[in-house]
């Protein structure tokens, strides 16, 4: 449950991890999951304690990079760099070593050593044309460091390379590249809402016009009807007068 919620609901995952700890605190997997839940909520001291406990139980070194990143989160980049140079790093697989390189570069930037951070990221994995699970993040971190060093053209190039490797959208490299190129994004939902409002207003206005026109027509028809009635009345009066004249004339004869 913790692993399922950690990306969508970190706080919910943290709550489940606390329950799991009360029930099975001696299980390494539970301690590791609790560490990641705390890490996702930026509770770095708690996360580091759980990772250390899990490592003691298993003897594995795979948590070494995230433990070093917790040191960074606690404001101790020097400690993270010490861990990056420890013997445990050589026991990591390729993915773990790349992760450790990312943490070390971040620690260099924390210490204001921007050029050293760029050099730290330069590696065979960065230069490789093959795409691995870590490739997008490594290229993105390199592009971001170049941009911080005001090497904009190189940063643009590496953001583009990060996009090529980022098949699942794990980074915002496309947004960063668009920002460098001066591209502005417009929220399509806002446009649709505005269009919908305009259409609604047009429909209401049309309905109002439709309601008003028949009324005006009715008034005109009514006026025409009154005029016709007046003409008919005048004709009737004229006929009556003619008849009276005929009657009067016969009487005189």
N, C-alpha and C positions, 0 to 999 in steps of 0.2 A: 504493500500500500504506500509506503514511504517513497519508493522508487517511482511509483506511478504518479504521485502527486507533486514531486519535488520541482518539476518545471512549471506546472500550471498553478499550483497552490503551495508555495513554500511554507507558509505558516501552518497550513493544514498538515503538511508532511511532518513539520516539526512537532506538532501536537501528537500525531500518531507515534513518532519516534520516542517521545517521553513515556507513552503508555507501554511501548515495547520494552523500553529499558527497565521499567518496574517489573515486568513479567520475566524477562530473560536477559539480565545484564551480563551474564557470563558467556553469552554467545557472541563470537567475534563478528559475525555478520550483522548482528543487531547493533553492536557498538559502532561499526563502520557506517551503517545506515544513519545512525543518530549523528555521527560526525558530519556526514554530507548534508543532513537536514539543517544542522546548526550553521554549517558553512554557507548554505544557500540563503540563510537569514542574517548573514554577516555577524554571527556570534562566534568570532574566531577563537577566542580562548576556550570556549566549550568544545568547539569542533576539534581543536588541537588535542585536547585531553582525550576525546573519544577515539581519535585516530591513533594516538599513542597506545591506548588500551588495546585496540584491535591489533596493532602491530606486535605488541607483546604476546598476545594470544596466538598469533599465526606465525610470527617470525618473517613475514613477507615485507618487502621494501617498496611495493607498488604504490603505497600511500605517501612515499617520501616527497614527491613534488607538491602535493596538496598541503602537506604539513608545512613545507617551506613557504607556501603562499599564505598560510595562516599567520606565519611570522611576519610577513609583509603587512597583512591586515592589522596586526597588533602594533604596527609602527616600528618593526625591527628588521629593516631590509638587510642590515649587516649579517644578522643571524641567517637570513634566507640565503645570502651569498656563501656563507660558511657551509651550509647544507649542500649548496650546488657543487662545492668542491670536495665533498665527502666521498668516501669509498663506496657508499651505498649506491651512488649514481651509476657506477659501472655495472651494478647488478640489475639495473632496470632494462626493460626491453626498449626497442626503438621508440615506441610511442611515449614511454615514460621519460626517456632522455630528451626528446623534443619538448615535452611538457616542462621538464626541469630547465631547459634553455629559455623557454618563455618566462618562467618565474624569475630566473636570474636577470634577464633583460629588464623585466619590470622592476626588480630591486635596484638595478642601476639607474633607471629613470627616477625612482623614488629618491635616490641620493643625488639627483641632479647631474648624473653622468650620462648625458644623452649620447655622445659619440661612442662611449663604451657599450651602451645598450645596443646600438646599431651593429657594432662589431660582434657582440655576443650572439646576435641572431644570424649572422652570416655563417653558413654551414653547408655541408653537402646536401642536407635535406631541403634547404631553401633553394639551392641551385638546381635540384633535380627536376626533370620535366614530368616525372611520374606523379600521379595524384594519389595521395594517401589520406587517411582520415584526419590527419593533423595538418595537411598542406595548406588549407584555406586559412586557418588560424595563424600559422607561421608567417605566411605571406602578408596577412592583414597586419600583424604586429610589426612587421618590418616596414610596411608602408606607413603605418601610423608614426613610427619612430622617425622615419625620413621626413614626414610632414612637420613633425615637431621641431626638426632641425632646419626647417625652411628649405628643404630640398624638394620643391613641389613637383617638378617634372618627373623625378624618380619615384616620388610617392604615387603620382597618377599611374605610372607604369605598373607598380606593384599592387595597387588597388585593383587594377584591371586583371592582373594575374590571379589575385585572390578570388575575384568573381568567377573566373574560369574553373577554379577548383571547388567553389562553394556551391555544390549541387543541392544541398538541403537548406540553404539560407541561414546558416549558423552565424553569419556575420552581417553587418550592414555595409559591406564594401561597396555595393551598388549605390547606396545613398551618399557615401563619402565621395565616390568618384563623380557623381552628378553634382554635388556641392562644389567640387573643384572646377567643374566645367561650367558653373553658373546656371545649372538647370534647376528650375523651381517646379515642385510638384503641386498639383491642385487636387484637393479632396473631391473625388467623383461623387461621393455621397452628398456633399454640400451642393454640388451642381444639380444633382437629381432632385434634391429637395426644393431648390430654387425654381427649377423648371416646373416641378409639380405645383408649387404655389402659384406660378404665373398662369399655368393651365387652369387651375381652380378659379383664379380671379377672372380669367377670360370667360370661363363657363358661367360664373355668377353674373358677369356683365351681360353676356348674351341672353341669359335668362331674364335679366331685368329688362333688356330691350324688348324681348319677346312679350313680356308682360305688359309693357307700356304701349307698344304699337297697336295691339288690338283695342286697347281702351281708347286711344286717340281715334282709331278708325270708327269705333262705336259712337264716339261723340260726333264725328263728321257725318256718319250715317244718320244719327238722330237729328242733326241739324238739317240734313237734306230731306229727311222725312217730314220735319216741321214745315220746311219750305214748300214741299209738295202739297201738304195739307192746306197751307194757306192758299196756294194756287187753285186747289180744288174748291175751296170755300168761295173764292172769288168767282169761279166759273158758275157754281151753283147759284150765287147771288145774281149773276148776270142773266141766267136762264129764267129765274123767278121774275126778274124785272121785265123780261120780254113777254112772258106769259101775262103778266098784269097789264102790260100795255095792250096786248091783243084783246084781252077781256074788256078793258075800258073802251077800246075802239069799237067793238061790236055793240056795246051798249049805246054808244052815241049815235050810231047809225039807226 
